[in-house]
Amino acid sequence: MGVLKQFLAGLAAAFGAFCLGASIGWSGPMELPVTSGAAYNFSTSQDEWSWISSMLNFGAACACVPVGILIRAFGRRLIMLLITLPYFLGWGCIIAAQKAFMLYIGRFVVGACGGAFCVMAPVYTTEIAEVKLRGVMGCFFQLLIVHGILFGFIVGAYCKPFLVNVLCGILPLIFLVIFFWMPESPVFLVQKGKTEKAEKALKWLRGGDADTSGEMAAMAADSKKEKATFREALSRKVTWKGLGIAMTLMLLQQLTGINAILFYVNAIFEKAGTGLSANTCSILVGVVQVFATIVAILLVERAGRKLLLLISAIVMGATTLIMGVYFQWLKDAKVGWLAILAICLFMVGFSLGFGPVPWVIMAELFAEDVKPVCGAIVGTSSWLFAFAVTKLFPLVLYQFGPAITFWIFTVFAILACVFVAIFVPETKGKTIDEIQGVLGG
């Protein structure tokens, strides 16, 4: 029963990721209706559309540090509940847009709220999970993101633009209803001296008969450590090392091409001339991503984080290489299936490792007293990298063509292999203190 309740709370928190995934998935099928003027009473240029797409990432980048400070001061649960209001208003702005700048504002606000969940949900999930469940539950965030992306692809393919916006816009309200019933993080409650509430929350999460005294003692001991200020947090060698590893993983996550492919998936398949409609191909990609992420969750505590990252980078490198070859030499050879297969295998590779695992590792690398601050810094860097890649991708595509663009992603996948092999520690089955020891070692 305890495991089920932990899974329930973890999935409820990660439903914020589903909302974010729907916002990401929105971009692919909505590009043509928005740029052509079919979605609103105005049309947009290609440059305006690239800003509409990438403002989500810029908004997310701006939210991570403030939300890291807020959850440290006021708690994980309260801020997650309050963030649903601006989330809903952001979608309201998108629904009621009369000019392109309203879409910029709406996408920025929706992105800011989604980015906030990238900090809050992994921290909350790590703090409520037992050590043996931490790897699996750490993947919930990515699992719900890919389900949200698939949702965005499906409603975008089969519904009129107004209904697509409404169906995405009600998701934050659904999150509010679900997460309202979940407990606050026991770690936060102990840090604030609310021991009785912490024990009650922990009993609910572990099951009424569970012995929580050991966990409570460990949390109490950790809370008595002198709390680090922002400057002190960044003065420790292990914190810098953890930041370096986590931020580089996030950079490589983006530079191997995931957001560029997701945000422009319909346009890529139209260029590829696969013989299937772009919407059909994008839904197929979404389904593949969901199943691959489920496989990753089953493997993360067995295979370990490092092996999954290595396999992921190798598969992404091979598939982006094939996509480059396809666009350079095979586009007119009636092998459109190769493009579909390569993109689907890319999604499998990404979802097995570089999708979920950097977020798992991010939540594991830092001591409890610096986790919110460091999580915020890593989250900000991830979304800034995503903003840059999403904004630059159509420009690079136009300037150099799809073949060179995909081969650039191949180079970064090779660099990812080298970095993971040399610098990333294995965190599977280790406590926070043991991981800090490895980093300091």
C-alpha positions in Angstrom: 0.0 0.0 0.0 2.9 2.4 0.8 4.4 1.9 -2.6 1.1 2.7 -4.3 0.6 5.9 -2.3 4.2 7.0 -3.1 3.4 6.3 -6.8 0.1 8.1 -6.6 1.7 11.2 -5.0 4.6 11.1 -7.5 2.3 10.8 -10.5 0.0 13.5 -9.2 3.0 15.9 -8.9 4.2 14.8 -12.3 0.8 15.7 -13.9 2.3 19.2 -14.1 4.7 17.6 -16.6 1.7 16.3 -18.6 0.5 20.0 -18.9 4.0 21.0 -20.0 4.1 18.1 -22.5 0.8 19.2 -24.1 2.3 22.7 -24.5 5.3 21.3 -26.3 3.2 18.9 -28.4 1.0 21.9 -29.4 3.7 23.5 -31.5 4.0 20.7 -34.1 0.4 20.4 -35.4 -0.5 24.1 -34.8 2.4 25.5 -36.9 0.4 25.4 -40.2 -3.0 26.6 -38.8 -1.3 29.6 -37.1 1.1 30.6 -39.9 -1.6 30.3 -42.5 -4.2 32.3 -40.6 -6.6 29.3 -40.2 -6.3 29.3 -36.4 -6.8 33.0 -35.6 -8.0 36.1 -37.5 -4.3 36.9 -38.3 -1.4 35.0 -39.8 2.2 34.9 -38.7 5.6 34.9 -40.6 8.0 32.0 -40.2 10.2 34.2 -37.9 7.2 35.1 -35.7 6.3 31.4 -35.5 9.9 30.6 -34.4 9.4 33.1 -31.5 6.0 31.7 -30.6 7.5 28.2 -30.4 10.6 29.2 -28.5 9.0 31.6 -26.0 7.8 28.5 -24.1 11.4 27.6 -23.4 12.4 31.2 -22.6 9.5 31.4 -20.1 10.6 28.2 -18.5 14.1 29.5 -18.1 13.0 32.6 -16.4 10.8 30.7 -13.8 13.3 28.1 -12.5 15.4 30.3 -10.0 12.4 32.2 -8.5 10.5 29.0 -8.0 13.5 27.3 -6.4 13.5 30.1 -3.8 9.7 30.0 -3.3 9.6 26.2 -2.7 12.4 26.5 -0.2 10.5 29.2 1.7 6.9 28.2 1.4 6.9 24.5 0.5 6.6 22.3 -2.5 2.9 21.6 -2.4 1.6 25.1 -1.8 3.6 26.6 -4.7 2.6 23.7 -7.1 -1.1 24.4 -6.3 -0.7 28.2 -6.7 1.1 28.0 -10.0 -2.0 26.6 -11.7 -3.6 30.0 -11.8 -1.1 31.7 -14.1 -0.9 28.4 -16.1 -4.6 28.7 -16.8 -4.4 32.4 -17.5 -1.5 31.8 -20.0 -3.7 29.4 -22.0 -6.5 32.0 -21.8 -4.2 34.4 -23.5 -3.4 31.8 -26.3 -7.2 31.1 -26.7 -8.2 34.7 -27.0 -5.2 35.9 -29.1 -5.9 38.8 -31.5 -2.3 39.5 -32.5 1.0 37.5 -32.5 2.3 39.3 -29.4 -0.6 37.8 -27.4 0.7 34.3 -28.4 4.2 35.4 -27.3 2.8 36.4 -23.9 0.6 33.3 -23.6 3.5 30.9 -24.6 5.9 32.7 -22.2 3.5 32.4 -19.2 2.7 28.7 -20.0 6.4 28.0 -20.4 7.2 29.7 -17.1 4.7 27.5 -15.3 5.9 24.4 -17.0 9.5 25.3 -16.2 8.5 25.8 -12.6 7.2 22.2 -12.5 10.6 21.0 -13.9 12.1 22.2 -10.6 9.2 21.4 -8.2 8.1 18.0 -9.3 11.5 16.2 -9.3 12.4 17.7 -5.9 9.0 16.7 -4.4 9.2 13.2 -5.9 12.7 12.6 -4.7 11.8 13.7 -1.2 8.7 11.5 -0.8 10.3 8.3 -2.4 12.1 5.5 -0.6 15.7 5.0 -1.9 14.7 1.8 -3.7 11.9 3.6 -5.6 13.8 6.9 -6.3 15.0 5.9 -9.7 11.6 4.7 -11.0 9.7 7.7 -9.5 12.4 10.1 -10.8 11.3 9.0 -14.3 7.6 9.9 -13.7 8.3 13.5 -14.8 9.6 12.4 -18.2 6.8 9.8 -18.5 4.1 12.4 -18.0 5.8 14.8 -20.4 5.8 12.3 -23.3 2.2 11.4 -22.6 1.4 15.2 -22.7 3.3 15.6 -26.0 1.3 12.7 -27.4 -1.9 14.3 -26.2 -0.8 17.5 -27.9 -0.1 15.7 -31.2 -3.5 13.8 -31.1 -5.7 16.7 -30.3 -3.7 18.9 -32.8 -4.3 16.3 -35.5 -8.0 15.7 -35.0 -9.5 18.9 -33.4 -10.0 22.4 -34.7 -7.4 24.9 -33.4 -9.8 26.6 -30.9 -10.7 23.2 -29.3 -7.0 22.2 -29.2 -6.3 25.4 -27.1 -9.3 24.7 -24.8 -8.3 21.0 -24.2 -4.8 22.0 -23.4 -6.0 25.0 -21.3 -8.1 22.9 -18.9 -5.2 20.6 -17.9 -3.8 22.9 -15.1 -7.3 22.8 -13.5 -7.3 19.0 -13.6 -3.8 19.1 -11.9 -5.2 21.4 -9.2 -8.1 18.9 -8.4 -5.7 15.9 -8.3 -2.8 17.3 -6.4 -4.9 19.1 -3.8 -5.3 15.8 -1.9 -1.5 15.0 -1.8 0.7 15.6 1.3 3.5 18.2 1.7 7.0 16.8 1.4 8.1 15.4 4.8 11.6 16.8 4.2 10.3 20.3 3.9 8.1 19.9 7.0 11.0 18.7 9.1 13.2 21.6 7.8 10.5 24.0 9.1 10.3 22.2 12.5 6.9 20.7 11.8 7.8 17.2 13.0 4.3 15.9 13.8 3.0 17.0 10.3 6.1 15.4 8.7 5.5 12.1 10.5 1.9 12.1 9.5 2.8 12.8 5.9 5.5 10.1 6.0 3.1 7.6 7.6 0.6 8.3 4.8 3.3 7.8 2.1 4.8 4.6 3.6 1.6 3.0 4.9 0.1 3.2 8.4 2.1 0.2 9.8 5.5 1.2 8.4 8.3 2.1 10.8 9.3 5.6 9.9 11.5 6.3 12.8 14.8 5.8 10.9 13.8 8.1 8.1 12.5 10.7 10.5 15.8 10.6 12.5 17.8 11.0 9.2 15.7 14.0 8.1 15.9 15.6 11.6 19.7 15.2 11.6 19.9 16.7 8.1 17.6 19.6 9.0 19.9 20.5 12.0 22.9 21.0 9.7 23.6 24.6 9.2 21.6 25.7 6.1 23.6 27.0 3.2 23.1 30.5 1.9 23.1 30.9 -1.9 26.8 31.9 -1.8 27.7 29.1 0.6 25.9 26.6 -1.6 28.1 27.5 -4.5 31.3 27.5 -2.5 31.5 23.7 -1.9 33.6 21.7 -4.4 31.0 18.9 -4.5 28.2 21.3 -5.4 30.2 22.8 -8.3 31.1 19.3 -9.5 27.4 18.3 -9.3 26.4 21.5 -11.1 28.9 20.9 -13.8 27.7 17.3 -14.4 24.0 18.1 -14.3 24.3 21.3 -16.5 26.4 19.5 -19.1 23.9 16.6 -19.3 21.1 19.2 -19.8 23.2 20.9 -22.5 23.8 17.6 -24.3 20.1 16.7 -23.9 19.2 19.7 -26.0 22.2 19.7 -28.5 21.4 16.1 -29.6 18.3 17.6 -31.2 15.2 16.6 -29.1 13.4 19.9 -28.8 14.2 20.9 -32.4 12.7 17.6 -33.6 9.6 17.8 -31.3 8.8 21.5 -32.1 9.2 21.0 -35.8 8.2 17.4 -36.2 5.4 18.1 -38.8 7.7 20.3 -40.9 10.5 17.6 -40.8 8.1 14.9 -42.1 6.7 17.2 -44.8 10.2 17.9 -46.0 11.0 14.2 -45.9 8.2 13.3 -48.2 7.3 10.1 -46.3 4.0 9.4 -48.1 2.1 9.6 -44.8 0.5 12.8 -43.5 2.7 14.8 -41.1 0.1 14.5 -38.3 0.1 10.7 -38.6 3.9 10.5 -38.5 4.0 12.8 -35.4 1.4 10.7 -33.5 3.5 7.6 -34.4 6.6 9.4 -33.0 4.6 10.3 -29.8 3.4 6.7 -29.3 7.0 5.4 -29.7 8.3 7.9 -27.2 5.7 6.9 -24.6 6.5 3.1 -24.9 10.3 3.8 -24.8 9.9 5.9 -21.7 8.0 3.1 -19.9 10.8 0.7 -20.8 13.4 3.2 -19.4 11.4 3.3 -16.1 11.6 -0.5 -15.9 15.3 -0.5 -16.6 16.6 2.5 -14.6 17.0 0.6 -11.3 18.3 -2.5 -13.0 20.7 -1.2 -15.7 21.7 1.9 -13.8 21.8 5.6 -15.0 25.2 5.6 -16.7 24.5 2.6 -19.0 21.2 4.0 -20.1 22.8 7.3 -21.0 25.5 5.6 -23.0 23.0 3.5 -25.0 20.8 6.6 -25.5 23.7 8.7 -26.9 24.8 5.9 -29.3 21.3 5.4 -30.7 20.7 9.2 -31.1 24.0 9.6 -32.9 23.3 6.7 -35.3 19.8 7.9 -36.1 20.7 11.5 -36.7 23.5 10.3 -38.9 21.0 8.2 -40.9 18.6 11.2 -41.2 21.5 13.3 -42.6 22.3 10.6 -45.1 18.6 10.4 -46.1 18.2 14.1 -46.7 21.6 14.3 -48.5 21.3 11.3 -50.9 18.1 9.2 -50.4 15.2 11.7 -50.4 14.3 11.0 -54.0 14.8 7.2 -53.7 11.3 6.5 -52.5 12.5 5.3 -49.0 10.3 7.7 -46.9 9.9 4.8 -44.4 13.6 5.3 -43.5 13.0 8.8 -42.2 10.0 7.7 -40.1 12.1 4.7 -38.8 15.1 6.9 -38.0 13.0 9.6 -36.1 11.1 6.8 -34.2 14.4 5.1 -33.2 15.8 8.5 -32.2 12.8 8.9 -29.9 13.5 5.4 -28.5 17.1 6.3 -27.8 16.3 9.6 -26.2 13.5 8.2 -24.1 15.7 5.4 -22.8 18.3 7.7 -21.4 18.7 11.4 -22.2 15.0 12.0 -21.7 14.4 10.9 -18.1 17.9 10.2 -16.6 19.4 13.7 -16.5 16.3 14.8 -14.4 16.8 11.7 -12.1 20.5 12.5 -11.7 19.8 16.2 -11.2 17.6 15.4 -8.2 20.3 12.9 -6.8 23.5 14.9 -7.1 22.9 17.6 -4.5 22.6 17.7 -0.7 19.2 18.4 0.7 20.1 22.0 1.8 21.2 23.1 -1.7 18.9 21.0 -3.8 16.2 23.6 -4.5 18.8 26.3 -5.4 20.9 23.9 -7.5 17.8 22.3 -9.1 16.7 25.8 -10.1 20.1 26.7 -11.7 20.1 23.4 -13.6 16.5 23.8 -14.7 17.2 27.4 -15.9 20.2 26.3 -17.9 18.3 23.4 -19.5 15.5 25.7 -20.7 17.9 28.4 -22.0 19.7 25.6 -24.0 16.2 24.5 -25.3 15.3 28.1 -26.2 18.6 28.6 -28.1 18.2 25.2 -30.0 14.5 25.8 -30.8 15.1 29.3 -32.0 18.2 28.5 -34.1 17.0 25.2 -35.6 14.9 26.7 -38.4 17.6 29.2 -39.2 20.3 26.5 -39.4 17.9 24.3 -41.4 17.3 27.2 -43.8 21.0 28.1 -44.1 22.7 24.7 -44.3 19.9 22.3 -45.1 18.5 19.3 -43.2 21.5 17.0 -43.8 24.1 19.2 -42.2 21.7 20.1 -39.4 21.2 16.5 -38.4 24.9 15.8 -38.7 25.6 18.6 -36.2 23.3 16.7 -33.8 25.4 13.5 -34.5 28.6 15.3 -33.4 27.0 16.3 -30.1 25.7 12.7 -29.6 29.3 11.5 -29.9 30.5 14.2 -27.4 27.7 13.0 -25.1 29.0 9.4 -25.1 32.5 10.6 -24.2 31.2 12.9 -21.4 29.0 10.2 -19.8 31.8 7.6 -20.0 34.4 9.8 -18.3 32.6 12.2 -15.9 29.1 10.9 -14.9 29.0 8.9 -11.7 26.6 5.9 -11.2 24.0 7.0 -8.6 21.9 3.8 -8.7 21.0 2.5 -5.2 23.2 5.1 -3.4 22.0 7.4 -0.6 22.5 11.2 -0.9 25.5 11.1 1.5 27.1 8.3 -0.6 26.6 10.2 -3.8 28.2 13.3 -2.1 31.1 11.1 -1.1 31.6 9.9 -4.7 31.6 13.5 -6.0 34.0 14.6 -3.3 36.2 11.6 -3.7 
